[in-house]
C-alpha cells in the first residue's frame, strides 16, 4: 500500500550502504522521499540544514554515534527522530528516549514494522501541526497542572516545565483521562496508532521521566500511580498539593 502523503521527506542516517539502499528503496516504493547520510558528524549539519520531516538514525555510526547526533540536534530540530538499535541494547534505547528520540526499532529491521512506526510518528506530528493551526486553543488543567496543547506548554504551580513532544502527549493523555486507569495497550494505541507488542518499554520510560519532573517521592509516586496488572492512573487530588 502506497502512503498517501508522498511529500514527506525522510533522512536515513546509516553507515551500512547495502542496508541503507534497500531501506531507501522500500520506503520510496511506499511514497516517501528518502535521502541517506552515512556518517554521524555530517548528519548533524545535514539534519539542521535540510530539516527533514523525520530522521531514521542508526546508533552505530562513524564520526559521531547516533545518541550524540540526537543529543546535538534535538534542541534545534522539532520533527520526529526514530532510532535503530540492536536487540540487546536496552540501555541505549532508554538513553535515546531520554535525550529526545521519539521511538526506536530494533535491528535486524523488519521493513513493515519500520514503515508502521514511521507512519505513526508522522501522523502524530501532523496532529500537532494541525492543532497549532486551529482557531481555538486546546487546554486542560488538573489541580495546579495546566497544559496548552496547541503551543505545547506545560505549567506546574505557575512555572513552565520542559517536556519532549512524546512526554507532552503522554501527559496530555493522562490529564484528559484523570482518575481513569489507562492500560499500556490503550496508551500505546493512542500515542502510536498501532497495537502494543508486549515488549516495548517506551511507555514505562516516559512515565518514569514524568515522575522525575513531578513526583516528590520517586519510590512512592502519588501523582502518576502504577496499578499492578492494569496500567497507570493520574490521581486528580494529588495535583492539588
LINMOTA-V867794 format. One record per backbone hydrogen bond with DSSP energy under -0.5 kcal/mol. NH is the residue of the N-H (numbers start at 1). CO is the residue of the C=O. Records with the same first field share a line. If there is no record, write none. Layout:
BEGIN
NH: CO, CO
END
This chain:
BEGIN
3: 30
6: 4
8: 5
10: 8, 33
11: 54
12: 10, 35
13: 11, 56
14: 12, 37
17: 15
20: 16
21: 17
22: 18
23: 19
24: 20
25: 21
26: 22
27: 23
28: 24
29: 25
30: 26, 27
31: 28
32: 27
33: 8
34: 32
35: 10
37: 12
40: 62
41: 62
43: 39
44: 40
45: 41
46: 42
47: 43
48: 44
49: 45
50: 46
51: 47
53: 9
54: 9
55: 80
56: 11
57: 55, 82
58: 13, 56
59: 84
61: 59
62: 38
64: 62
66: 59
69: 65
70: 66
71: 67
72: 68
73: 69
74: 70
75: 71
76: 73
77: 73, 74
80: 53
82: 55
83: 81, 103
84: 57
85: 83, 105
87: 107
89: 86
90: 88
93: 89
94: 90
95: 91
96: 92
97: 93
98: 94
99: 95
100: 97
101: 96
102: 81
103: 81
105: 83
107: 85
111: 109
113: 110
114: 110
115: 111
116: 112
117: 113
118: 114
119: 115
120: 116
121: 117
122: 118
123: 119
124: 120
125: 121
126: 122
127: 123
128: 124
129: 125
130: 126
131: 127
132: 128
133: 129
134: 130, 131
138: 136
139: 137
140: 147
142: 145
144: 239
145: 142
146: 144, 155
147: 140
148: 153
149: 138, 147
150: 138
152: 148, 149
153: 148
154: 161
155: 146
156: 159
157: 144
159: 156
161: 154
168: 164
169: 165
170: 166
171: 167
172: 168
173: 169
174: 170
175: 171
176: 172
177: 174
178: 175
179: 234
180: 177
182: 180, 232
183: 181
187: 183
188: 184
189: 185
190: 186
191: 187
192: 188
193: 188, 189
205: 201
206: 202
207: 203
208: 204
209: 205
210: 206
211: 207
212: 208
213: 209
214: 210
215: 211
221: 218
225: 223, 233
227: 231
228: 226
230: 227
231: 227
232: 182
233: 225
235: 223, 233
236: 234
238: 235
239: 235, 236
240: 237
241: 238
END
